[in-house]
Amino acid sequence: GYRFNSPNDITRHSNGNLYFTDPPYGLRDRFEDPRREMDYCGVYLLRPSGEVELLTKSVERPNGIGLSPDGKTLYVAQSHPEQPTITSFSVDSDGTLGKGNPFFDATRHQGPGIFGNPDGLKVDAEGNVWASGPGGIFILNSKGNLLGRMLTGEKTSNCAFGGADGSMLYITADTYV
């Protein structure tokens, strides 16, 4: 019965379920905005029937979200300067989530002149997670091990695959696409 904060990122399961995050980043005063009706941010499930269900509020500042190719793991980025992490959740057969597990911690990649926190993310066909974070885009395997980084020199917010075969990577940053 409460209004969402400001739904942000979304991902679709092959069964039609939509998973989305609800941080307050679309509100003028964000966490302190008087229009907020909930004192938490959540990860939600929107079923094809139109039913909406809060799945977890364990990620304090949820933002980017993505599913593994088999639909059994949900990844949620946390845009928190003191806890710049990505959490993985097992997806149960009914669409709900199991307990969250640490997937990647970007803390050691923060530093002077390195901007950004985990924000948007996408998962490729091999199950690698491409996630924005301090300094650019992180490429992680399905176990959360760092495979590489693409440094942008900007506060990087999101990425998406495109092109006819999905081989193009589009990146958004403070002043560039």
N, C-alpha and C positions, 0 to 999 in steps of 0.2 A: 503493500500500500504506500510505499515511499517512492519519491522521484529518484532516479539514478543521479549520480554525481555528474558524470559526463562520459558516457561510453566511448571507448577509445579504439582499441584494436580488436580484430575479430578473425576467427579461423573456422573453416567448415569441415566437419567430419564427413566421410563418404556416406553415412547413413542419413545425412541431412541435418544433424544437430549442429548448431552454431555455438561456439564458445567465445565469450568476449570479456574484456577487462573494463572496469569502471573506476578509474582514478578521477580526481577533481581538476585535471589539467585544463579543461575547457571552461572552468569558472574563473572569473576575474581575480578573486582572492584565494583561489585554490583551496587549501585545507582550512583556511580561516573564513571562507566565503559564507555569509549568513544565509544564503539560499540552500546550503547543504541540508538535507533531511536525514542523512545517515552519518554516523560518526565513524564509519569504516569504509574501506574500498574493497571491492570484491571481484571474484572471477565467477562468471555466470554461464549457465547453459540455457539456450533458447531451443526448445524442441520444435520439430516441424508442426506439432499441434498448436503452437503458440504459447505453451506453458514455459514460464521462466523460473529457474531455480538457482539460488545462491549455492555455489559449490564450495567455495572457501573464501575466508577473509584472512588467511594466514600470511599472505603476501601483503605487506603494509602499503606498498605503492606499486600495484600491478600495472603493467603497461603492455609491452609486446607479448604476443601469444602465437603459438604454432603447434601443429600436430605432427607426429612421426608419420612416415608413409603408411605404416600398417594401422594407424589410428589408435594405437595402444598407449602412447605417451603424449602428454600435453606439457609444453614448455611455457613458462611464464617469466618474463623479465621484470625485474624490480628496479624502478628508476629512483633509487635512494642513494644520495651521495655517501652515506655512512654504511650502507649495505648494498653495494652494487652487484647484485647476484641474478642468477637465473635458477629457477626451481623446476624440477621435473615431477610430474604426477602420473601415476598409472591411471588409465581410463578403464573403468569397469564396464562390463557388458551392458549395463543399464544407462551408461553415459556419465555416471557420477565419477568422482575422483577418489583415488586412494590417498594415502598420506604423502605429503610433499617431501622430496629429497633434494639436497643441494646438488646442483648440476654444474654450475660454474660460478666462481667468485672473481670479479674483476678488480678487486681492491688493489692488488699489487701492480696493476697497470695504470693506476691513477698517479698524478704527480703535477708539479708546476708546469703550466703551459699545455697540459693534456686535458682536453675538455670532454665532457659527456659521461653519461651513465648508461647502463643497459636500457634500451628503449624498444624499438621495433625489432622483430626477428622473423625469419622465414626458414623453412626446412626444405632441403633439396630432396631429389628422388632417392639418393643414397642414404638419407637420414642424417646428413650433416646439418648443423644449425648455424645459420648465418645471422649474427646479431650485432646491432650497434652497441657501442660501449666506449670507454675512454679512448679517444684518439681515432676512432674509425669503426671498421667492421671486423668482428672476430669470426673465424671459421672454426667450429668445434665438431668433433666426431660425436657419434651417438652416446659415447661414454662421458662426454664433457671435457675431453682432452683437446687442448689448443692445437689446431693444425696450422694456423697462420693468421695473419692480420693484414688488413688493408688500411693504411694510415691515410686519413683525409686532411689532417691539419685543421679540421673544423669539428664543432660539436655535431656529431652525426646522429640523426634521429631514426631513420628507417631504411629498409631495403626491400626490394621486390624483384622477382624473376620475371622476365618478359621475353619477347621475341617469339616467333612461331614454335620454336622447340624449347623455350625456357632457358636458353643459354646466355641471355643477357641479364646483367645485374644492374638495377637502377638503385641509386643511393640518394637519400635526401639529407641535407645538412643545413646549418643555419642560413647560409646564403646561396647554396647551390643545389642543383639536381644533377 
